[in-house]
Amino acid sequence: MDLITTMLIYWAVIIAVYVMLNRGIWIFTDVSKSMSLFMLEKALGPAIDFAEGRPGSGARAWIMQGMFWLILASAFTFCGLWLDHDPTALHSLGSWGYSPSSETLLLAGNLVALFGAVGMIIIGAGLHIVPSLGETQLASERNAALMSLVWTASVLIIAIGAHEPVLLGLKVLFWGTAVQTLALVGVIVNQLLTAASRTKRMAFPAWLIIIGLLSDPISTVIVFLTGGLETGLGQWLLVRLISGGFFFLQVAGVSLYAASQGTGNPLWSRSLAAVTLLGALLTLNPLGQTTGTLAADLLGFEVASFEPSSKDVIAGSFLMALASIPIIALSSNILVTMRGDDTFMENPDSPGMPEVNLGALMLIPLGIGALFLQTDALTSGNELTGISSTLTLLVVWLLLVPLALGSALCIFPAVTGRNLMSINRSRWAFWMMAGGAFSGLIITLMADFSDMALAEAAVVDESTISNELRAIGSVLFYGTVIGAILHCMNMVNGILRGSFADAQATPSSSSIEPSSYNLTSGTTVRKILASGANLDTEVVPISQTDDPGSPTEL
């Protein structure tokens, strides 16, 4: 089945699901709710007794395990970048039977970063955000905490499968996906029950999270039923749908919430949030890998040759070009929300705000770069194939990880009841991660362009400049590993020894939507200086008189 037909079916199903969720989940009657809650807890038997059921325990379990995978993902990626210029660096581990290649370690790093770090962090943040915006409690904290262990087991299996795709005649990646599906179903049912018990209309960030969760199984089932998983086009399409649904929508939801919560500003534009939701569903997100190999491996299918028709090329290129609309909408909405009516970002020292700001800034340039790369691959030009791996790393470490990590740091006090151990350590960790990822991967990208130029010129000898650039890039990326460790230690110490968070709403907290509006608002010294004033500028307040006033026009 061609691309347009598959997309039409996907649009019809996802819109029907959204309408049903927005108007009320009719399938969740009193009986079905009770049965679903029974399936989430009592039906699991003694295993559920090992999970903690206190408020916030589910979100905390997901976020903290995601931080552990973040360290491992950065270590895998660093080793993969190092072996790219020094293939024998880990030769001594061969005596233990472990001799990975650069491609193997980079694949393991990407999978662990996406499903282990980013996936677990955004799911954990969503388990806190959806109940908060619906003014209700999570349906089952104990099930959420238990499913985090199941998801962690699946990521461990996937990491092993990246090194050994077949063990004992079994496709390891497929079984990792199967275990992960069990956890995902539990999370989806938990969130749907939570949304069904909401006491107020939920804001758009909550819908972005819920629809993002649902888009993963929906897109997989639709592509499977249309026979696309056995074709190269269908495998490529599934990667695009999951990239724009499960990852992009959930990251958008948690980052919009964090931008408002961390700065105290209401969400700048609900219309742009709606554009982000609708645009991500109706377009093909270009962020991510350029092939469908990953989808085939994770679902146990053979990798098929990618041979799109001219009609599919035109439709795919058009839908990917349209994806720039939700990307720009999300970036502008986050950035303006964080700044409010100020020139600079509000609460710049608040943990998580620098990470969210970085991710929002990188959305547009990386989106444009990914669009060119995907279009080149779709049209079989293959002129930019040499930078595909590095651009994927840039998307992961400068876009997805900062937005997910920043959101987790922002809601950390609300989830755990304690503040981070050290704001200064959080600031240092940000600069280590951001500086290491940006400088290291940009220099690696320069090495890729150097190799592409030499290959085009048909130069046989290896370039020493390229190897030197890759060595510098891998060394600089080591800062990302250090930053991930610092962030994780800061959060662990915060849970154990951090100061107690104020139970009352702080001035920096926000409910996404403003509850009141001041006709005349105050100002700050920063805003005065940003307007061009200096220390000698005379500040004159508005004069007050006893003359009768007139109604204010709205």
N, C-alpha and C positions, 0 to 999 in steps of 0.2 A: 504494500500500500504506500502511496506517495506521501510526501511531507505534509501537503496541505490538508489531505483527508484526515491524517492522524491528528494534526493540530486542531481541526474543527471538532473532532470528537473530544479532545482534551478540553477545549474551551467550553463546550456544552456541559460536560460533566463538572468541571470546576466551578462554573457559574451557578449551576444547579445546587451544588454543595454549599456555596457561599450564601445563596438566597435562603436555603433551608436553615443554615446556622443563624443567619441574621434575624429571621422571623420566628425562630424557635425550633428546637430540635424535637420534632414530633415523635421520633422513634424512642425518645427517652421519656416514656411514661413513668408513673410511680413504680410499676412492676419492673420495667427494664432498668430503671435507675438502681433499684435494690439488687437486681441480679448482677448488674455491672460492678457495683461496689463489692458484692460477694466474690465475683471473679477476680477483682483487684487484690483482695486481702484474704478472706477465709479459704477460698479455693486453692490458694498456694500452699496450704498446709503449714507445717512447722517452720518453713523457711521464712515466712513473714514475721515470725517472732524475733528474728535476729535483726530486723530493721527498726530504726528509731522513728517514732511517730510524732515528735514534737514539731510545732510550727516552724517551717523553714528548713527542716532536716533534709527533705528531699532535694531542694535547690542547692543546699550546701554540699551534699554528697556529690552531686553532678559536677559542680564547679570545682571542687577540690581535686577530684579525680581527673578532670580536664586539665588542671594545672600540672599534675604529674605527667600526663601525656604530652604537654607542651614542652617540658624539659627533654623528654625522650625524642620528640619530633625534631627539635632544634639540634640535638646531638646527632641524629641520623643524617640530617641535612648537612651539617658541618662536615661529617666524615665523608659524605658523598661528594661534596665540593672539593675536599682535600684529595681524595682518590682520583679525581678527574685530572689532576696534574701530576700525581705521584701514585700510580697504581699499586706499588709494592709497599705502601706505608703500613698496611695491616697484615703483611705477609706472615708475621710471627704467630698470628691467630690461626693460621692454617693447621698447626699441630693439634688444635682442638676441634678441627673440622669446620671452622668458620672462616671462609675466605670470600667475602662479598665483593662485588664490583661497585663502581660508582653509580651505575644505573640502578642497581638493586637498592642501594642505600637511599638514593634520592626518591625512588618509588616508595620505599618504606616510610621515609620522612614525610612525603606528601600525604600518604594514606593516614598515618598516625596524626598528622597535623589537622587534616580535614575531619576525620571521623572521631579521633580521640580528643584533640584539644578544642578545635572550633566547635565541633558537633556537640560535645558534652557541655561546654561552657554556655552555648546559646540555648540548649535545652534546659539547663539548670536555671539560667536567667529567666527563661520563659515560665518556668514553674513558679517563680516569684511574681513576675510582672502580670500575668493573666489574672490571678486571684486579686492582686492589688487594684487593677483597673476595674475589675468587676465587683469590688468591695465584698468579697466572699473568701472562703477558705478553700485551699486545695482539696480536691475530693479525697485523696489518699496520700498522705505524706509517707506512710510506710511502704506502699507500693512504689512510689517514686524513688525512695532510697534503695529499695531492693533492685529495681530495674537498672539503676546506675551500675551495680555490680555485674549484671548480665551484659550491659553495653560494654563495660570494661573488658569482660572476657571475650567479647566479639572483636574488639580492637586488638587484643593480644593475638587472637587467631589470625586476624588480617595481617598484622605485622609479621607473623611467622610465614604466612602465605606469600608475602612480598619477597621473602628470601627463598622459600621452597614452595613453589606453586602446587606441587603434587607430593603428598606423603601417604604411604601405604595404599596407593591407588586412589586416593581421595583428593578432590580439588579443594585445597585449603581455603582459598578466598571465598568460594561458594558457601562453605559451612560457616565461615565467619559472618557472611551476609545473612545467612539463615538465623543465626543466634541474634544478630543485631535486629532483625525484623521482629522477633519476639519482644525485645525491649521497646522498640518503636511503637508497636501496637499498644503496649501498656501505657506508654506516655500519651499517645493520642486519645485513648479512652479516658485517661485521667483528666486531660485538658478539656475534653468535650463535656464531661460531667461537671467540671468546674465552671465552664461557660454556661451550662444549662442552669446552674444555681446562682447566677449573677443577680445582684440586686439593683443594678443600674446599667445604663447603656455603656458598653465598653468602647474605649477610644480605639483609634486605628492601629496603634502599635500592637494591641492584643490580637486584632484580626490578622495582622501580618504574621504573627507567630503561629497562630492556629492554622491558617491557610498554608503557610510554609510547611508545617508538619504533615498536613494532609496531601500536599502536592507530591510528596515522594512516593507513597504507595499508589496513588491514582495514576501518575505518569508511568510508573513501571507496569502496572496492569494493562493500561491502554496500549502501550507499545508492544507488550507481549501478545495481547489478543489480536492486534493487527498484523502480527507476524514480523514486526520490525526487529526483534532481537536476533534474528538469524541473518539480517542484512547489515552491511556497513553503515548505511544511512540511518537505520533505526537505532543502532548502537550509538552513533554520533548524536542523534536527536535526543536520546535518553540522557546523555551526559549534559546536554544543554538545558533540558527541562529540570533536572535535579539541581544543576548549578543555579538556575534562576528561581527555582522554587524553594527547595529545602534550605539551601544556604543563603541566597540573597534575601529572600523574604524574612527569614528569621533574624538574620543579621540586621536588616533594616528595622525590624520591630524593636529589638533590644537596644539598638544604638539611638533610635529616636527617643525612646523612654529615658535612656541614660543622659542624653543631651539636655532634656528638660529637667530631669531629677537632679542632676549634678550642678546645674547653673541656677536653678530656681526660676527659669523663664518658661512660660507656657509654650507649647508647640507652636511654631511660627505659622504654619499653614496646614490645616487639615485637608485642604484641597490637594496639596502636593503629596501628602501621605496617601490619599486615595489614588492619585496618579501613579505613585510608586507601586501600590498593590495591583491596580488594574494593568499597568504597563508591564510589570514583571510576569503576569499571567498570560498576556496576549502577545508577548514577544519572545525571542530566543536570546538568552543572556550569553554574550560572547566570552565572559570570564571563565577561565578553566582550560582544560586540555583540548587540543585540536582534533583528537581522534576519539573513537568509541571503544578503544581497547580496554579501558578501565571498566566500562559497563559490562562488556562481554566476560571479562575475567571474574568480576564479582558475582555475576549471575550464572556462571558455569557454562557459558556458550563459547563456541569457537569464534575467534576473531575473523570477521568477514571483510572482504575487500571493499573499500569505500569508493563506490562508483555512482555518484548522484547524477540524475538526468538534468538537462538544461532547465527544465521547469523547477526542479528541486533547488538548483543553484540560485535561480532568481528569487524564489520564495524565501529560501534560507537567508540569503544576503539582505533582502528587504526587512525581514523580521529581526535580524541582528542589528541592522542600522537603526530600527525603531527602538531597540533596547537602550539607546542613548538617552531617551526621554525619561524613563524611570531612574536611570543612573544619575542624571543631572538633577532630577527632582529630589532624590534622596540626599545628594551631596549638599545642595543649596538649603534644604530644609534643616539638616543637621547644623550646618555652619551658622546660619542666621539664628536658629534657636539658641545656640551656644553663646552668641554675641548679644542677642536682644536688641536694644536700641543703643548699644555701645559699639565703639570701634574695635575694641579688643574683646577677647573671650572672657566671660564671667567665670569667677572662681578658677583661675588657671592652675592653682596649686591643689585643687581637689583631686584626689586619686581617681584615675580613669579618664579625666577630661583631656589630657594631652594625647592619650591613645585614640580616643574617639575623634579628636580634631585631626590627627594624622590620617586615620582611615578615611575620613570624609574628604580631606584634601586629595588623597590618592585615587579616589573613585573615578574622577573624570579622565586624568591622563592614562591610567591603567585600562580603563574601559575603552578609550580610543585605540590604544596599542593592541588590546585583545581583539578589537573589531577588525583591524587591518590583518592581524595574524589569522583569525578565523576565516575571513574572506579569502585570503590567499590559499588556505588549506581547502576550503570548499570548492574553489575554482580549479583546484589541482595545479596551481602555479608553483607551489612549494619553493618559493624564493626566500621565504622567511622561516623555513623549518628550523634553521640553526639556532634561533633564539626562542623557540617554543618552550623548552624546558626551563630556561631562566625566567621568562615572562610568567610562567605558572608559579614559580617560586616568589616572584614579586607580588603577584596577586594574593598568595597565601600569607606572606609575612609582612606585607605593607598595607594590606586591606582587610582581609578576613580576620587575622589574628588581632590586630590593634582594635578593631571595632568590637569583637567579641570580648577580648580581655578588658578593654576599657569599660564596657558595660558591666562586667562582673565586678570590677573594682568599685564601680559607682554604687552598686546595690549591696556590696559586701556588708556594711553596717546593718542594713535592714534585714538581711538574711541571717546573719550570725548573732546579731545583738551586740557586737563588739566592733570597734574601729580597727583599721590596720595598725600594725605595730609601729610603723614609722612612715610618715609622709615623705621624709627626706630619702629613705631607701626606695620608696616607690618612684620618686623622681629620678634617682640614679638608674633604677632598673629600666625606666622608659628610655632614657638616653642611650643606655647600653643596647637595648633591643632595637630601637629605631635606627640609631646610628650604625650598628653592626649590620642590620638587614639592608638598609638603604645603600650604604657605601660598598659593602661586600658584594651585593647582587648587581649593582650598577657596574662595578669593575668587571665582574664576571660577564655581564652583558657586553661590555667592550671587547672582551676576549672572544665572545661568540661572533661579533661582527668582524673581528680580525680573521677568524677562521673562515667565515663566509667569503670575505674578500679574497683570501688566498685560494680557496677552492674554486672561485669563479675565474681566477687568473691561472688555474691549473698548475699551481706551485706544488711540487711533490714533497719537498722538505718541510718538516715541522717547524713552526714558528716559535722561537724562544720567547718572543714578546708575549705571545698568547699564554704560554705556560707561566711566565712571570706574573702576568695579570691575574691568572686563576689562583696562583699561590697567594697573592696579596688579597684577593677577594675572599678566599677561604679563611685567611687569618682574621680579616675584619669581621667576617660573619660569626666568629667565635664570641664576639661581644653579645650576640643574640642568645647564645647558650648561657652566658653569665647573667644576662638580664632576666631570662626565664627562671633561673635558679633563685635570683634575688626576689622576684615577684612571688614565687611559691613560698619561700621562707618567710616573707613578710606576711603573707596570708595565714600560714600555719601559726606563726607567732602571734598574729592578731587574734586568732581563735582561742589560743591558750592564755595569752597575757595582755591582750589589747584592752584599752579602756572601754568601759561600757558605753554603748551608743545611747543617745537620748531617746527615750521612748516617744517623746512628743515630736511633732513635726518641726523641723528646723527652718530658719528663714531660707535656706538653700534648697528646700524640698519643693516639689511641684506636683500637681495632679494632672499634668498634661493640658488641661483646659483651665483658663483663669476663672476664679470664682467671683472676682470683682474687677473693676477698672477705675483707676483714678484719673479724673479729668486733668488734674495738675499733679505731676509726679515729682519726686525728689531727684537729685542728681548726685554725682560723686566727683571727687577731685580728678579721677582718671578721665571722666567724660569731659570735664572742663578743659583739661590739658589736651585731649584728643581733638577738641574743636579749634585748636590753634592758640590758646591762651598761654601765658607764661607767668612767672612769679610776680611780675609787676603789673599784670592786668587787673583792672578794677572790676570786681564782681558786684553788679547792681541788681538787687532783687526787684521783682515787679512791684511797682508802687501800688499802694492801697488807698482808696478814697471812700468817702461816704456817699458818692453818687449812686443812685439806683441802677442796678444792673438789668440785664435782659436774659431771657432763656438761652441756654446753650444749644446750638444747632448740632444734631447728630447725623 
